[in-house]
Amino acid sequence: MNSRSRVLAALKGESVDRIPFTVYDILIPRGELWNDLRRMGLTPITSISVFHEKLLNVRIRRVVEGDYVYIFYDTPVN
């Protein structure tokens, strides 16, 4: 059983040969720690966006005040 099939089986509630060890790949810096975890059986999960947001007739304003960023969506209805 490979890493991918192990994770998918566990998510479905099926039996696996060993407990899957996963984490989002952006949470661990690349380097020796990354390599050690991969050798121990880590299966990294890559997070990707699955959609594209398209707003019609909406003006987006971004205002920066010190450490804060405010985003305003101006719509025809307000």
C-alpha positions as CSV (number, residue, x, y, z in Angstrom):
1,M,0.0,0.0,0.0
2,N,1.5,3.4,-1.0
3,S,1.1,6.6,0.9
4,R,-1.7,8.0,-1.2
5,S,-3.8,4.8,-1.1
6,R,-3.2,4.6,2.7
7,V,-4.6,8.1,3.3
8,L,-7.6,7.6,1.0
9,A,-8.4,4.3,2.6
10,A,-8.2,5.7,6.1
11,L,-10.5,8.6,5.1
12,K,-13.0,6.1,3.9
13,G,-12.8,4.2,7.1
14,E,-11.2,1.2,5.5
15,S,-8.3,-0.8,7.1
16,V,-4.7,0.2,6.3
17,D,-1.4,-1.5,6.8
18,R,-0.2,1.4,9.0
19,I,-1.5,4.7,10.3
20,P,-1.1,7.5,7.7
21,F,1.2,10.4,8.7
22,T,0.2,13.6,6.8
23,V,0.6,17.4,7.1
24,Y,0.1,20.3,4.7
25,D,3.4,20.8,3.0
26,I,3.5,24.6,3.6
27,L,3.6,24.0,7.4
28,I,7.1,22.4,7.4
29,P,10.2,24.2,6.0
30,R,12.2,22.4,3.4
31,G,15.5,21.1,4.6
32,E,16.8,18.3,6.8
33,L,13.6,18.2,8.9
34,W,11.6,17.7,5.8
35,N,13.9,14.9,4.6
36,D,13.7,13.2,8.0
37,L,9.9,13.3,8.1
38,R,9.7,11.9,4.5
39,R,12.0,9.1,5.5
40,M,9.7,8.3,8.4
41,G,6.7,8.0,6.0
42,L,5.3,11.5,5.9
43,T,2.8,12.0,3.1
44,P,2.7,15.8,2.4
45,I,-0.7,17.3,1.3
46,T,-0.5,20.2,-1.1
47,S,-3.2,22.8,-0.7
48,I,-4.5,24.3,-4.0
49,S,-7.3,26.6,-4.9
50,V,-10.1,24.8,-6.7
51,F,-12.0,27.8,-8.0
52,H,-11.6,31.3,-9.4
53,E,-13.7,34.1,-8.0
54,K,-15.1,36.5,-10.6
55,L,-17.1,39.5,-9.3
56,L,-19.1,41.4,-11.8
57,N,-19.9,45.1,-11.2
58,V,-18.0,45.0,-8.0
59,R,-15.2,47.5,-7.2
60,I,-12.7,46.3,-4.7
61,R,-10.8,48.8,-2.6
62,R,-7.8,47.9,-0.4
63,V,-6.9,50.4,2.3
64,V,-3.8,50.0,4.5
65,E,-3.7,51.7,7.8
66,G,-0.5,50.8,9.8
67,D,-0.6,47.1,10.5
68,Y,-4.2,46.7,9.3
69,V,-5.5,46.0,5.8
70,Y,-9.1,46.8,5.0
71,I,-10.8,45.4,1.9
72,F,-14.0,47.0,0.8
73,Y,-16.4,45.5,-1.8
74,D,-18.5,48.2,-3.4
75,T,-21.5,46.6,-5.1
76,P,-24.4,48.2,-7.1
77,V,-26.6,47.6,-4.1
78,N,-24.0,48.8,-1.5
